[in-house]
Structure formats: structure tokens, C-alpha cells
Amino acid sequence: MARMRDEIGAVDKEAPESVALVYPSPYRVGMSSLGYQTIYRSINDSNGRAAHRAFLPDDVGAWRQSRVPLLTYEKLRPVSDYPVIAFSVAYEAELAGMIETLELSGLAPLAQHRSPQDPFVLVGGPLTFSNPLPLAPFADGVLMGEADQSIHDVLGVVFGSASKADALRVLADHPHVFVPSLHGDVLPPIDKAEDATLPAFSQVITPHTELRNMFLIEPERGCHRGCTYCVMRRSTNDGMRIVKQERVLSLIPDHAKRVGLVGAATTDHPQIVDIVHALAESGREVGLSSLRADRLTDDLVSALARGGHRILTTASDGSSQRMRDAIQRRTSEAQLRQAAMLARRHGMKRLKLYVMVGLPGETDDDIDELVELGKELSSTIPLSLGVAPFVAKRNTPLDGYPFAGIPLVESRLRRLRRGVRGRVDVRATSARWAWVEYVLAQGGRAEGLAVLDAVRAGGRFSDWKGAFEALPPDRRRRSLVRPGDRLGRAS
């Protein structure tokens, strides 16, 4: 395969215990996932065990018509032949990809329809930090939180058990494993990896990803801030954990010419400027996630420019200062103006600003404030706004707030676009698909089963909408907010 030939760092290993490690989105997305790559390396580094990758095909329809079973990249072996299929699920809508990959593998998506001889389906990933309950009908076991170490304990139980039933009984006593068939809807706490296992870093570098030929490494994990909408806020796994500069730099291979520093709060790392300078001085291109406006200094932006940054990306999240204060987002208009000036001073082509609309209590006046700020910033440097509708997540202070409603969100987006027309580039996430994300983020098993109906009906938005609205009220984990309903506090 062309993709395999272009990879640097792939592991082609045979072992007595092999796992099909599946990412339920296409290759270009899955191989941009640092968590997925970390688990891939970790399993392959263990004695007697191997992980072989598989992904949702780029064209699911064409693959289905070919009648070829889903195969692993390393061995071209059917996924269904593996004793364990381990999924990494990052966000709610990837449940559809999980269903499709199971069906393409010739397996029943629902756990209750699979036989004791079928593979053990284990699920983990970022979604387990928030709400994995929609996954429950499809998974045999769900590994909650950071799986850097616990993946080995769980695989040891599965491979060491005489039957799937025996493995489930043992795993039900594990402090961080959710066994849907035995636990009901009671979720165990998320796991926290020991600091000695940090940082996560790429195993494979490839040109065929969203982050072309970029080596990813995690200089910090977690966040010490308290933004009320965020799952990774300071209360999650004791906040932010720092990896020292020397260790970060020591793990970057000589052949890596593009390096991405990723994490929930990378600019809060006390040595981040020194790390970026060191990488830039070595001739590498440097990318950085989670640029916080209140951490942008002349020195940092200068280092980013030396490292090849041409677009400075940060976030305001709230559409106005009132909204930012309400969600405890520590960003001011003055800091955003400073970000624009720094970007221009250091020769960057554009400032990109992420913002949410539809937050609780938001009004048209808040959108108008964003319009005025956008026009002001665009007079300093070309500006793009990346706009996403607010979606309340479980395990956050804003858990339980309903979706603002598709008509209201679309109205706010029209108001924003009219206000900045000709001055600011506005790119927005679909309000309809944000509503789908909301239903799953707040939902449970019934909503998960509805995804199966939506996928089999064709996967269009109308199919998802119909499947969710067809749920009997007594089967919904929380009251379903219809896509046209307006914002209000959940009961």
C-alpha cells in the first residue's frame, strides 16, 4: 500500500497476542491522533503482543460494494480474525464510524448480537472523559480515561481468560473499566496515567494526514484553567502536568523536520518559549496547539514565526466580554488586539480566532460586540473566525444546558456574517450537526441505538434527526431537545 511505503516508524510485528487497533475515521484523521499513535506504540513495545492498525475507509460505500472485509494495514488481515478489536473514539459522531467498521468487518455492531467466539470489542479514547454511555450497546468493555498503562492490564485479562464472559467478570472489578453488560449505566472514574509515562509522542510520521509529515509530542497534559464548558478543565486528573524541556527535546528524532507541540494548554508550559526557540534554531518547523491570548508575548510569537508559523491561531470562545466572563475564559479584548499586533509585527499572514455562539444567556448584543471586535482586528491583520455552536458536555459545570436551537444559531451566524461582510472570513460548524453532537453528548444507550438506525437509514442529517425524535420519552436518558427549540435551562 502506498500509505505504508510513505510512513516512517511503522511497526510490522508478529506476536502470539495481536490486537486490531481501529480508528473509526479515515486514515488521515486517525494518524493525526496522538493518543491513537501512543497506544499503537505502547502495545507493540510490550513482549508477546502486537497492534495492527485499521481505519474507516475513505469511501465506505465503495468498500461495502467491494465485499472485501476490513483489513489491517500491517498484515492485510481481516479485522474480524483478531481476538481483540480496540477502538479509539475521540468525539460523539465517530460512533457512526465505529458501527460502520464493525459491519465492514462482518461483525454485528450490537454486543448482544455477537457470539462468545467473536472478538472482544474494547473502546477507549477522549470520549470516555465525557460521556461514553452511547457506546454501551456496542462495546464489551470501555477503558475510561488515560489508558497509557491500564491498556496492558486489560489486555492481559482478555488474553488470559478462558472465555469472553470470564474476562468481563474480571474486568468488572477493574477500577477504570466500564462493562456495559454488568454495570448498567454506572460509570467508573477515569484513569490517570503516572507521570513517568509522559509525554505522549508520535510513532509514525506520514505525509498522508491532516498534519502532513509532522511529529507530535505532548509537553504538558491537562489544564489548570477553569473554563466551564471544557472537559479538560483543572478538576480533570489534577489539572496540568508538565514535561521538562530536556525530555521533550530528547524524544524528537533527527528526521523530524516538522514538530507539533500539542496539549490542552501548551502555552501555559513554563518553558514553552525556550522549547519553541530550540526547535526553530535546529531548523525545524514548529506547530503549537492551544495558543492562549493571555500568554502571547513578543518573544513567543517571534519564536513561532522563526519556526514557520504563518497564521496565528487563538480563541476568544465567548462572543463578547460578558460571555467570556460567564464561562471563565480568561481572555480580554485588549489581549486579542495585542495578538493581532504581534502577528502583524512578526510577518504573519493572518489571525485566526475561534469563538462559540449559542452560549447560555447570549443575546444579539453579544454578537454585535463580536462584529465590532472583528472589524477592529481586521484593520490590523486579515482575520478569520472559526465559529462553533456551543454543545454542553457531561462532567463540566455547563452540563445539562440544552442546545440553543438550530434556527437561533443560524440566525446568529447570519447576523455575524452580515456585520463583518467584506472584512472578516467566517467559517462555521454546521448548526444541524452540532445538534447531533449535543444529543449524543447528553444522551445514553437509547441515543446510541438511534445512531445505528441513522447509519442504516443512510447517515444523512434527516436520518439522524428522525432516529432521535423517534425515541420513546421513557428510553431517553435526558429529555431530548428538538432541533428548533430555543435556549433554556434544562430541567
ZIFEN-V911373 format. One record per residue. RES is the residue in three letters. PSI is psi in whole degrees, 0 to 359 (999 if undefined). OMEGA is omega as a letter, one per 30 degrees, with the letter a starting at -180 (none if undefined). Layout:
res & psi & omega
RES & PSI & OMEGA
RES & PSI & OMEGA
//
This chain:
res & psi & omega
MET & 140 & a
ALA & 320 & a
ARG & 317 & l
MET & 321 & a
ARG & 330 & a
ASP & 355 & a
GLU & 146 & l
ILE & 120 & l
GLY & 358 & l
ALA & 148 & a
VAL & 119 & l
ASP & 97 & a
LYS & 136 & l
GLU & 142 & l
ALA & 157 & l
PRO & 327 & a
GLU & 112 & a
SER & 146 & a
VAL & 135 & l
ALA & 112 & a
LEU & 108 & a
VAL & 132 & l
TYR & 122 & a
PRO & 34 & l
SER & 169 & a
PRO & 163 & a
TYR & 315 & a
ARG & 334 & l
VAL & 313 & a
GLY & 319 & a
MET & 359 & l
SER & 359 & a
SER & 116 & l
LEU & 323 & l
GLY & 317 & l
TYR & 315 & l
GLN & 325 & a
THR & 316 & l
ILE & 323 & l
TYR & 312 & l
ARG & 317 & a
SER & 316 & l
ILE & 317 & a
ASN & 336 & l
ASP & 345 & a
SER & 149 & a
ASN & 133 & l
GLY & 15 & a
ARG & 144 & l
ALA & 149 & l
ALA & 129 & l
HIS & 132 & a
ARG & 149 & l
ALA & 154 & a
PHE & 160 & l
LEU & 129 & a
PRO & 153 & l
ASP & 322 & l
ASP & 94 & a
VAL & 319 & a
GLY & 315 & l
ALA & 320 & l
TRP & 319 & a
ARG & 318 & a
GLN & 332 & l
SER & 340 & a
ARG & 18 & l
VAL & 132 & l
PRO & 155 & l
LEU & 131 & a
LEU & 153 & l
THR & 150 & a
TYR & 314 & a
GLU & 323 & a
LYS & 356 & a
LEU & 40 & a
ARG & 137 & l
PRO & 134 & l
VAL & 325 & a
SER & 347 & l
ASP & 348 & a
TYR & 143 & l
PRO & 336 & l
VAL & 131 & l
ILE & 116 & a
ALA & 122 & l
PHE & 141 & l
SER & 115 & a
VAL & 121 & a
ALA & 320 & a
TYR & 171 & a
GLU & 313 & a
ALA & 345 & l
GLU & 352 & l
LEU & 324 & l
ALA & 318 & l
GLY & 325 & l
MET & 316 & l
ILE & 315 & a
GLU & 321 & l
THR & 324 & l
LEU & 316 & l
GLU & 320 & l
LEU & 339 & l
SER & 356 & a
GLY & 19 & a
LEU & 149 & l
ALA & 130 & l
PRO & 322 & a
LEU & 131 & a
ALA & 324 & a
GLN & 343 & l
HIS & 355 & l
ARG & 150 & a
SER & 165 & l
PRO & 338 & a
GLN & 348 & l
ASP & 161 & a
PRO & 153 & l
PHE & 123 & a
VAL & 110 & a
LEU & 135 & a
VAL & 138 & l
GLY & 193 & l
GLY & 177 & a
PRO & 330 & a
LEU & 335 & a
THR & 345 & l
PHE & 340 & a
SER & 281 & a
ASN & 95 & l
PRO & 3 & a
LEU & 324 & l
PRO & 341 & l
LEU & 343 & a
ALA & 319 & a
PRO & 345 & a
PHE & 342 & a
ALA & 145 & l
ASP & 320 & l
GLY & 148 & l
VAL & 122 & l
LEU & 115 & a
MET & 131 & l
GLY & 216 & a
GLU & 116 & a
ALA & 14 & a
ASP & 320 & a
GLN & 318 & a
SER & 340 & l
ILE & 325 & a
HIS & 321 & l
ASP & 316 & a
VAL & 315 & l
LEU & 326 & l
GLY & 320 & l
VAL & 314 & a
VAL & 312 & a
PHE & 334 & a
GLY & 0 & a
SER & 150 & a
ALA & 336 & a
SER & 165 & l
LYS & 320 & l
ALA & 318 & l
ASP & 318 & l
ALA & 318 & a
LEU & 321 & l
ARG & 319 & l
VAL & 316 & a
LEU & 335 & l
ALA & 339 & l
ASP & 356 & l
HIS & 136 & a
PRO & 344 & a
HIS & 21 & l
VAL & 128 & l
PHE & 120 & l
VAL & 99 & a
PRO & 325 & a
SER & 344 & a
LEU & 336 & a
HIS & 355 & a
GLY & 232 & l
ASP & 17 & a
VAL & 115 & a
LEU & 135 & l
PRO & 168 & l
PRO & 158 & l
ILE & 151 & a
ASP & 154 & l
LYS & 121 & l
ALA & 149 & l
GLU & 148 & a
ASP & 332 & a
ALA & 339 & l
THR & 349 & a
LEU & 152 & g
PRO & 164 & l
ALA & 146 & l
PHE & 161 & a
SER & 146 & l
GLN & 322 & a
VAL & 134 & l
ILE & 132 & a
THR & 148 & l
PRO & 352 & a
HIS & 46 & a
THR & 173 & l
GLU & 330 & a
LEU & 77 & a
ARG & 123 & l
ASN & 32 & a
MET & 130 & l
PHE & 124 & a
LEU & 139 & l
ILE & 152 & a
GLU & 97 & a
PRO & 343 & l
GLU & 158 & l
ARG & 136 & l
GLY & 190 & a
CYS & 143 & l
HIS & 1 & a
ARG & 169 & a
GLY & 27 & a
CYS & 127 & a
THR & 347 & a
TYR & 351 & a
CYS & 134 & l
VAL & 329 & a
MET & 34 & a
ARG & 179 & a
ARG & 339 & a
SER & 351 & a
THR & 116 & l
ASN & 43 & l
ASP & 28 & l
GLY & 218 & a
MET & 135 & l
ARG & 129 & a
ILE & 138 & l
VAL & 129 & a
LYS & 151 & a
GLN & 316 & a
GLU & 319 & a
ARG & 318 & l
VAL & 309 & a
LEU & 327 & a
SER & 338 & a
LEU & 355 & a
ILE & 118 & a
PRO & 155 & a
ASP & 328 & a
HIS & 352 & a
ALA & 109 & a
LYS & 346 & l
ARG & 128 & a
VAL & 129 & l
GLY & 122 & l
LEU & 114 & a
VAL & 150 & l
GLY & 174 & a
ALA & 338 & a
ALA & 57 & a
THR & 323 & a
THR & 353 & l
ASP & 355 & l
HIS & 129 & a
PRO & 343 & a
GLN & 19 & a
ILE & 323 & l
VAL & 317 & l
ASP & 322 & l
ILE & 314 & a
VAL & 317 & l
HIS & 315 & a
ALA & 318 & l
LEU & 318 & l
ALA & 319 & l
GLU & 334 & l
SER & 2 & l
GLY & 11 & a
ARG & 151 & l
GLU & 138 & a
VAL & 131 & l
GLY & 151 & a
LEU & 129 & l
SER & 162 & l
SER & 51 & l
LEU & 116 & l
ARG & 130 & a
ALA & 326 & a
ASP & 357 & l
ARG & 359 & a
LEU & 120 & l
THR & 167 & l
ASP & 321 & a
ASP & 316 & a
LEU & 314 & a
VAL & 325 & l
SER & 316 & l
ALA & 319 & l
LEU & 320 & l
ALA & 318 & l
ARG & 329 & l
GLY & 10 & l
GLY & 2 & l
HIS & 129 & l
ARG & 345 & l
ILE & 124 & l
LEU & 120 & a
THR & 127 & l
THR & 190 & a
ALA & 145 & l
SER & 332 & a
ASP & 297 & l
GLY & 146 & a
SER & 346 & a
SER & 169 & l
GLN & 323 & l
ARG & 318 & l
MET & 321 & l
ARG & 319 & l
ASP & 321 & a
ALA & 326 & a
ILE & 10 & l
GLN & 38 & l
ARG & 113 & a
ARG & 70 & l
THR & 134 & a
SER & 163 & l
GLU & 323 & l
ALA & 321 & l
GLN & 325 & l
LEU & 322 & l
ARG & 319 & l
GLN & 321 & l
ALA & 317 & l
ALA & 317 & a
MET & 320 & l
LEU & 319 & l
ALA & 317 & l
ARG & 317 & a
ARG & 325 & a
HIS & 23 & l
GLY & 20 & l
MET & 153 & a
LYS & 336 & a
ARG & 152 & l
LEU & 131 & l
LYS & 132 & a
LEU & 125 & l
TYR & 140 & a
VAL & 151 & l
MET & 146 & l
VAL & 157 & l
GLY & 18 & l
LEU & 154 & l
PRO & 128 & l
GLY & 358 & a
GLU & 145 & l
THR & 175 & l
ASP & 329 & l
ASP & 325 & l
ASP & 320 & l
ILE & 319 & l
ASP & 324 & l
GLU & 321 & l
LEU & 321 & l
VAL & 311 & a
GLU & 319 & l
LEU & 318 & l
GLY & 316 & l
LYS & 321 & l
GLU & 313 & a
LEU & 323 & a
SER & 343 & l
SER & 345 & l
THR & 316 & a
ILE & 148 & l
PRO & 136 & a
LEU & 137 & l
SER & 140 & l
LEU & 124 & l
GLY & 111 & a
VAL & 131 & l
ALA & 136 & l
PRO & 142 & l
PHE & 132 & l
VAL & 117 & a
ALA & 132 & a
LYS & 149 & l
ARG & 157 & l
ASN & 31 & l
THR & 160 & l
PRO & 337 & l
LEU & 8 & l
ASP & 133 & l
GLY & 342 & l
TYR & 131 & a
PRO & 167 & l
PHE & 144 & a
ALA & 333 & a
GLY & 135 & a
ILE & 313 & l
PRO & 319 & a
LEU & 315 & l
VAL & 315 & a
GLU & 325 & l
SER & 317 & l
ARG & 322 & l
LEU & 320 & l
ARG & 319 & l
ARG & 318 & l
LEU & 312 & a
ARG & 319 & l
ARG & 318 & a
GLY & 328 & a
VAL & 11 & a
ARG & 131 & l
GLY & 353 & a
ARG & 323 & a
VAL & 137 & l
ASP & 122 & a
VAL & 122 & l
ARG & 123 & a
ALA & 144 & l
THR & 143 & l
SER & 128 & l
ALA & 326 & a
ARG & 315 & a
TRP & 335 & l
ALA & 324 & l
TRP & 319 & l
VAL & 314 & l
GLU & 318 & a
TYR & 314 & a
VAL & 318 & l
LEU & 323 & l
ALA & 328 & a
GLN & 359 & a
GLY & 191 & a
GLY & 213 & a
ARG & 319 & a
ALA & 318 & l
GLU & 324 & l
GLY & 317 & l
LEU & 326 & l
ALA & 328 & l
VAL & 321 & l
LEU & 316 & l
ASP & 319 & a
ALA & 317 & l
VAL & 314 & a
ARG & 338 & l
ALA & 348 & l
GLY & 342 & l
GLY & 9 & l
ARG & 164 & l
PHE & 320 & l
SER & 328 & l
ASP & 318 & l
TRP & 314 & a
LYS & 314 & a
GLY & 320 & a
ALA & 318 & l
PHE & 317 & a
GLU & 343 & l
ALA & 351 & a
LEU & 129 & l
PRO & 142 & a
PRO & 325 & a
ASP & 353 & l
ARG & 352 & a
ARG & 136 & a
ARG & 322 & l
ARG & 159 & a
SER & 129 & a
LEU & 127 & l
VAL & 120 & l
ARG & 151 & a
PRO & 344 & l
GLY & 354 & a
ASP & 151 & l
ARG & 166 & a
LEU & 138 & l
GLY & 162 & a
ARG & 133 & l
ALA & 146 & l
SER & 999 & none
//
